[in-house]
Amino acid sequence: MKKRQRQAGQGHVYEQPQQHYLVEPRHLAGGGDLRHVTEYIRASGWKDQSKTGGPLVFDSPDQSVRIGYDPFTTPGGWTVSGRPTGQQPAWQATLTRQTPVEIVAGLTDALAKPRTAHAPNPWAPLVQRGWKSSSGRHFTVTNPQSTARLQYHQSGPGEAIWWASARSEHGRAWDATFTSTTPMHLIEAFSVALADPQQVMRPRGQIPPSRHIRTTSVSVRPSELGAWQQTRINAARTATWARNTWASTRPRKNPHGASPYASPGTHPRR
């Protein structure tokens, strides 16, 4: 039996709690566990195209979007790319390795969920949390501690990008770049996760050194960590099942344009 576990009475296993830390602000917490991103999209029906020993690659069910993580290149990290579909041109987002997985998941979770009807505004979640805006050459919002920012950077006609970054006293921690064609609701989802004040959890030894970071020590059993992750996975599976069920049972559109409940002999007005 593992050292961290021992028998604690018949039929019971005692788990040795492990030291973890709740970290804030989240944008300086370091990369974190990749499974926070990958297990959610896998549970949402995305196909794992990864090869043993190679980068992680996942394709959406309709194969219009690909999520990849490559730690072997420089600077390495996440690449999310969308193929041109209908009125949507091709787009791409890149996030370097130390982008916290909880912030990456703001973007990737949104890809696995239905799009809401409201008009997206990437600036609003940040401004509502007290981030300050500046309208110089490039419109920018910065958090009160000046350790994170989101910027709309336009160097010339047709050369615009969205750019986010975090930095500590030791320099830049991570960057995220979105092409100007990236769907706006995805950038908004990213900014919601960036602005979220909720602490994130990291194990001992995996917290970047910075005077801007505040930590709270907690003892966590392995089974608790597994249960929290499983709750997130179950939520993705449930949402995917409900979405697929609704899509398969909704009434199909009449090819002649008439309501499926129209009385016999009636025709749509031209």
Residue, then its C-alpha position, 0 to 999 in steps of 0.5 A: m500500500k502506498k505510504r500516503q495511505r494505510q488501513a484505518g479499520q476494516g473496509h476503510v482506507y486512510e488518505q494522507p492529506q496533501q498540502h496545497y495552496l489557494v492562490e490569488p490573483r489567479h493570473l499569477a498562479g502558474g500554468g496548473d494541471l492541463r487536465h482542467v482543460t483537456e478532460y472537460i473538452r473530452a467529456s464534451g465530445w471532442k475527439d482526442q487526436s494526440k499521439t503518444g509522446g507528442p503534443l496534445v490535439f483535440d478536434s471539435p465534434d464538427q471538426s471546425v475548431r482544433i485545440g492543441y498544447d505543445p510544450f516542446t516548442t518555444p515559447g510553447g503552449w496552447t493554440v486554438s484555431g478555427r476553420p472558416t465556416g459560413q460568415q466566420p473567417a478563420w481565426q486563431a488564439t495562442l496562449t503561452r505555457q504559464t497561462p493558468v489553466e483556469i483562464v485557458a478554460g474560459l476560452t475552451d469551455a466556451l467552445a464546448k457550450p452553446r453561444t448565448a444571445h447577448a452581444p459580447n463585450p470583452w471589456a465589460p467583465l474587467v471594468q466591472r472588477g475595477w480594471k482601469s482603461s486607457s485610450g492611447r494608441h491602443f485601447t487597454v484595460t489594466n488591473p489595479q495592481s498593474t500585473a495584468r492587461l487586455q489590449y486591442h492592438q492595431s498597428g495598421p489597417g487590417e493588422a489588429i489583434w487582441w493581446a493579453s498578458a500578466r507580469s510580476e516583478h520578475g518580468r512577463a509571466w504569460d501572453a495570449t494573442f487573438t486574431s481580429t477574426t476571433p469570435m467576440h464571445l470567445i474573447e469575452a469568455f476569456s476576459v471573464a475568466l481573467a477577471d474572476p477573483q476566485q482563488v485557484m489551487r496549486p500543489r506545494g512547489q508549483i507556485p511562481p515566486s512573487r510579492h504580488i501573490r497571496t496564498t492560503s495553505v490547505s490540506v486536501r485528500p487525493s480523493e477530494l481532488g479527484a471528486w472536484q475534477q469529476t464534478r466538472i467532467n460530469a457537468a460537461r457530459t450532462a450538458t453535452w447529452a442535453r444538447n445532443t438530445w434536444a438537437s435530435t428531438r426538435p421538429r425539423k423545418n418543413p422544406h416548403g417553409a410551412s409550419p409543421y402544425a399548419s392545417p392541410g391545404t394551407h400554404p405559406r404566403r410568398 
